[in-house]
Amino acid sequence: MAKILVLNGPNLNLLGSREPEKYGHRSLEEIMEELERFAAACGHELHHVQENSEGVLVEAIHRAATDGVDYIIFNPAAYTHTSIALRDAMLAVRIPFVEVH
């Protein structure tokens, strides 16, 4: 069983209401509930964090290293091309990760 952390960056808490013609009508909560069910059905444990603050995301990445997280799935959203701090944190903890959008 793997422990998986899903990190979602700024403004993703507005999914479902923010430009639904572009981003769809499903809320982040609905998407995460579906992912949690899928992970559980596969025998994995999935937790998620959504934050609008870069520093809080960095701290969540640091905590992942001491919490026994095996993998990280990360949608940095607006921080994708601008946050050296997030990229450094991901590399520092040495947890395998995939960046999604």
PyMOL commands that set and color helices and strands:
alter all, ss='L'
color gray80, all
select helices_A, chain A and resi 12-14+20-23+28-41+54-66+77-79+84-93
alter helices_A, ss='H'
color red, helices_A
select strands_A, chain A and resi 3-8+45-50+71-75+97-99
alter strands_A, ss='S'
color yellow, strands_A
deselect
rebuild
show_as cartoon
